[in-house]
Amino acid sequence: MDEREFGRSGQWASVVGLGTWQLGADWGHVDEKEALSVLEAAAEAGVTFFDTADVYGDGRSEETIASFLRSRPDLHVLVATKMGRRAEQLPEHYVLDNFRAWNDRSRRNLGVDRIDLVQLHCPPTPVYSSDAVYDALDALVEEERIAAYGVSVETCAEALTAIARPHVASVQIILNPFRMKPLYEVLPAARAAGVGIIARVPLASGLLSGKYTRDTVFPADDHRTYNRHGEAFDQGETFSGVDYATGVEAAAEFAALAPEGYTPAQLALRWIVEQDGVTTVIPGARSPEQARANAAAAKLPPLPGDTRTAIRELYDRRIRDQVEQRW
């Protein structure tokens, strides 16, 4: 699989990575054997970038990745984790002592002395503008606890604030055919600065797979049940912030645009990969088959121009007004 560089850090990631939120929590139960099988399938398909967080399953996702990589010392995988969401979301908690404690826990979970990439996990907005926060992150690099750092954001404004900081290696942001706003300013700014873009929620929590209907019922412990209106965390993380009924209807139209040989999910992933400035996209997977199908999107032919135009028209007509004013 092709790899792309995080310009500021010199690190490389496969254009399709693997998001591992599903392997920790909030998407229904996945047992250890299934989780390891997903990681194996992704790696065998050429994936060299795993994204996790200390809060996914309260560390379970990190520990599962560590277990898998111990069993496969032949693999080179860039592992990115996140920190900050296990604490009350107050700006004053984003200080060096806490960063060290959070980092110590993730290093233990991952079984490493130095973590490849650590991201602030969608902290309160003022955190992105704090000199002290970036000084503390620089200290973690100097102490060789982490090789590089980035941020995960909810809004384009937060992304632009972080990109302006000289040592931010990456910005993780929601980007998919139902969330196009980052194309306007964030991706151009990142390209100019050499900041990597990690595209998350690429399938709009599964909507863009075309598998769901108005009558689909998700498990009680799945965020697609309990966070539809932002009850637990930012609403934009669930179905990309799109009203479910609208999203299901728009997703059916989207699925009809898939060229021959593409699944709807692969169409969404291929659309993201082709956006200038994207370093990697991180779909999740609950089965080896899903992991392999996601990775295969990297090798599909470029999308026809009329397909790209139709995707944009659908977004403008059905989705734009719901999401752009918020994120």
GIURNOR-V263385 format. One record per residue. RES is the residue in three letters. PSI is psi in whole degrees, -180 to 180 (* if undefined). NEAR is the number of other ideal C-beta (glycine too) atoms within 8 Angstrom. D_CENTER is the distance of its C-alpha to the mean C-alpha in Angstrom with 1 decimal. Layout:
# GIURNOR-V263385
[[RES/PSI/NEAR/D_CENTER] [RES/PSI/NEAR/D_CENTER]]
This chain:
# GIURNOR-V263385
[[MET/144/12/18.5] [ASP/148/6/18.2] [GLU/154/9/16.5] [ARG/156/10/15.7] [GLU/140/9/16.4] [PHE/103/15/15.0] [GLY/-42/9/18.3] [ARG/-30/12/19.1] [SER/-15/11/18.4] [GLY/10/7/19.6] [GLN/159/13/16.9] [TRP/147/9/15.8] [ALA/145/15/12.9] [SER/146/14/13.3] [VAL/-30/13/12.3] [VAL/117/15/10.7] [GLY/-160/14/8.9] [LEU/121/17/8.3] [GLY/137/10/6.0] [THR/22/15/8.9] [TRP/-44/13/9.0] [GLN/-29/12/11.6] [LEU/-6/14/13.6] [GLY/-54/16/14.3] [ALA/174/10/15.0] [ASP/9/9/14.8] [TRP/22/11/14.9] [GLY/172/8/18.4] [HIS/135/5/19.9] [VAL/123/10/18.9] [ASP/170/6/21.6] [GLU/-44/6/21.5] [LYS/-43/6/23.0] [GLU/-42/10/20.6] [ALA/-44/11/17.6] [LEU/-34/12/19.3] [SER/-36/10/20.1] [VAL/-46/18/16.6] [LEU/-42/15/15.8] [GLU/-46/11/19.2] [ALA/-42/13/18.6] [ALA/-47/15/15.4] [ALA/-42/13/17.2] [GLU/-24/7/20.3] [ALA/2/11/18.6] [GLY/5/9/17.7] [VAL/128/15/14.2] [THR/17/14/14.3] [PHE/117/13/10.8] [PHE/131/14/9.7] [ASP/130/14/6.9] [THR/-168/14/8.7] [ALA/153/14/10.5] [ASP/-20/16/14.2] [VAL/-10/9/14.1] [TYR/106/16/12.7] [GLY/24/8/16.2] [ASP/39/9/17.7] [GLY/-12/12/17.0] [ARG/-41/11/17.5] [SER/-45/15/14.2] [GLU/-46/15/15.0] [GLU/-37/10/18.5] [THR/-42/15/17.8] [ILE/-44/14/16.0] [ALA/-44/12/19.1] [SER/-43/9/21.5] [PHE/-47/12/20.1] [LEU/-30/12/20.2] [ARG/-34/8/23.7] [SER/-11/7/24.9] [ARG/67/9/23.7] [PRO/-11/6/24.9] [ASP/-16/3/25.2] [LEU/145/8/21.5] [HIS/110/4/19.7] [VAL/129/10/16.0] [LEU/120/12/14.0] [VAL/122/13/12.5] [ALA/130/15/10.2] [THR/-179/15/10.6] [LYS/160/14/10.8] [MET/154/15/14.0] [GLY/-22/13/15.9] [ARG/-4/12/15.2] [ARG/-10/8/18.0] [ALA/160/9/20.5] [GLU/137/4/22.0] [GLN/79/8/20.1] [LEU/136/7/22.8] [PRO/-34/9/22.7] [GLU/-11/5/25.6] [HIS/-10/10/23.6] [TYR/75/14/21.5] [VAL/165/9/24.3] [LEU/-44/8/24.9] [ASP/-43/6/26.5] [ASN/-40/10/23.6] [PHE/-43/14/21.2] [ARG/-43/10/23.5] [ALA/-45/8/23.7] [TRP/-40/13/20.0] [ASN/-40/14/19.7] [ASP/-44/8/22.7] [ARG/-44/10/21.3] [SER/-37/15/18.0] [ARG/-39/13/20.3] [ARG/-46/7/22.5] [ASN/-40/11/19.9] [LEU/-12/13/18.6] [GLY/37/8/22.2] [VAL/157/8/21.9] [ASP/-33/4/23.8] [ARG/130/9/21.2] [ILE/138/14/17.4] [ASP/-49/10/15.9] [LEU/126/18/13.3] [VAL/134/16/13.0] [GLN/138/14/11.0] [LEU/134/16/12.7] [HIS/82/12/10.8] [CYS/59/10/11.5] [PRO/175/12/15.2] [PRO/145/8/18.2] [THR/-40/9/18.6] [PRO/-23/7/21.6] [VAL/-35/11/19.8] [TYR/-18/12/18.3] [SER/6/6/22.0] [SER/119/10/23.6] [ASP/-40/5/25.3] [ALA/-34/7/25.8] [VAL/-46/11/22.1] [TYR/-33/11/21.6] [ASP/-41/9/24.9] [ALA/-40/12/23.7] [LEU/-40/14/20.6] [ASP/-37/9/23.0] [ALA/-38/10/25.2] [LEU/-36/14/22.6] [VAL/-46/13/22.5] [GLU/-34/6/26.3] [GLU/2/6/26.7] [GLU/31/7/24.7] [ARG/-32/10/22.4] [ILE/151/14/19.3] [ALA/-32/9/19.2] [ALA/165/14/17.0] [TYR/156/14/14.9] [GLY/-168/18/12.3] [VAL/150/15/11.0] [SER/133/13/8.2] [VAL/161/13/10.1] [GLU/-35/8/11.2] [THR/158/9/13.8] [CYS/-36/13/14.7] [ALA/-42/7/17.6] [GLU/-40/12/15.7] [ALA/-46/16/13.8] [LEU/-36/11/17.3] [THR/-44/10/18.8] [ALA/-40/14/16.6] [ILE/-31/13/17.0] [ALA/-14/6/20.7] [ARG/135/8/20.7] [PRO/-21/3/22.0] [HIS/6/10/20.1] [VAL/119/14/16.5] [ALA/-28/13/14.9] [SER/154/17/11.4] [VAL/125/17/9.7] [GLN/126/14/6.0] [ILE/151/14/6.8] [ILE/123/13/7.0] [LEU/122/16/8.9] [ASN/178/15/10.8] [PRO/-9/12/14.6] [PHE/3/14/14.9] [ARG/84/15/13.2] [MET/-7/11/15.0] [LYS/-36/10/16.0] [PRO/-19/14/13.8] [LEU/-28/8/16.0] [TYR/-49/8/19.1] [GLU/-37/8/18.8] [VAL/-51/16/15.5] [LEU/-44/13/15.1] [PRO/-41/9/18.9] [ALA/-40/12/18.9] [ALA/-43/15/16.2] [ARG/-45/9/18.2] [ALA/-33/6/21.3] [ALA/-10/10/20.2] [GLY/26/7/18.6] [VAL/131/16/15.2] [GLY/146/18/12.3] [ILE/122/16/9.5] [ILE/114/18/5.9] [ALA/116/15/5.2] [ARG/170/13/2.8] [VAL/46/12/5.8] [PRO/-22/14/7.6] [LEU/17/13/10.5] [ALA/52/17/11.0] [SER/32/11/11.2] [GLY/-14/9/13.5] [LEU/-44/15/15.7] [LEU/-3/16/15.4] [SER/-17/12/16.5] [GLY/12/11/19.9] [LYS/-15/5/20.7] [TYR/152/9/21.2] [THR/176/5/24.3] [ARG/-26/6/25.6] [ASP/-1/4/27.1] [THR/134/8/24.1] [VAL/125/3/24.1] [PHE/155/7/21.2] [PRO/157/7/22.1] [ALA/-30/5/22.9] [ASP/15/9/20.3] [ASP/131/11/17.4] [HIS/-18/12/15.6] [ARG/-9/11/16.5] [THR/-49/10/20.0] [TYR/-4/9/20.1] [ASN/25/13/17.6] [ARG/-27/10/18.6] [HIS/21/5/20.2] [GLY/28/8/18.2] [GLU/-32/6/20.5] [ALA/-33/6/18.2] [PHE/-173/8/15.4] [ASP/131/7/14.4] [GLN/-27/9/15.3] [GLY/-18/13/12.6] [GLU/-14/10/10.1] [THR/116/12/12.6] [PHE/28/12/13.5] [SER/19/15/12.0] [GLY/2/11/15.1] [VAL/136/14/17.4] [ASP/134/7/20.6] [TYR/-45/9/20.5] [ALA/-45/7/23.9] [THR/-43/11/23.1] [GLY/-41/14/19.7] [VAL/-43/13/21.6] [GLU/-45/9/24.3] [ALA/-36/14/22.1] [ALA/-34/15/20.1] [ALA/-40/9/23.5] [GLU/-41/10/24.4] [PHE/-45/16/21.2] [ALA/-34/10/21.9] [ALA/-13/6/25.4] [LEU/-8/11/24.2] [ALA/124/10/22.8] [PRO/164/9/25.2] [GLU/134/3/27.1] [GLY/-6/5/25.3] [TYR/138/10/21.8] [THR/162/9/20.4] [PRO/-40/13/18.7] [ALA/-42/14/15.3] [GLN/-33/14/16.1] [LEU/-46/17/17.3] [ALA/-45/16/14.1] [LEU/-42/16/12.2] [ARG/-39/13/15.2] [TRP/-43/13/15.4] [ILE/-47/13/12.0] [VAL/-33/12/13.1] [GLU/-4/9/16.4] [GLN/126/11/15.4] [ASP/120/6/17.1] [GLY/-17/9/15.0] [VAL/129/14/11.6] [THR/-50/12/11.3] [THR/153/14/8.8] [VAL/142/15/6.7] [ILE/70/14/4.9] [PRO/147/12/7.0] [GLY/171/11/8.5] [ALA/140/13/12.3] [ARG/-3/10/15.3] [SER/157/9/17.8] [PRO/-36/10/18.7] [GLU/-42/7/19.6] [GLN/-42/10/16.2] [ALA/-43/15/14.7] [ARG/-41/12/17.5] [ALA/-40/11/17.4] [ASN/-46/15/13.7] [ALA/-34/14/14.7] [ALA/-21/10/17.9] [ALA/-27/13/16.3] [ALA/-23/13/16.3] [LYS/4/5/20.1] [LEU/158/9/21.1] [PRO/154/4/23.4] [PRO/148/5/22.3] [LEU/141/11/22.3] [PRO/150/7/25.7] [GLY/-37/6/26.2] [ASP/-28/6/27.5] [THR/-45/11/24.4] [ARG/-41/11/22.2] [THR/-43/8/24.9] [ALA/-37/9/24.9] [ILE/-43/12/21.2] [ARG/-41/9/21.7] [GLU/-42/8/24.8] [LEU/-45/14/23.2] [TYR/-48/12/20.6] [ASP/-36/8/23.4] [ARG/-37/7/25.7] [ARG/-26/10/23.6] [ILE/-40/13/20.4] [ARG/-50/10/20.8] [ASP/-22/6/23.1] [GLN/-29/8/21.0] [VAL/-29/15/17.9] [GLU/-30/7/18.9] [GLN/-16/4/21.2] [ARG/-37/7/18.8] [TRP/*/11/15.6]]
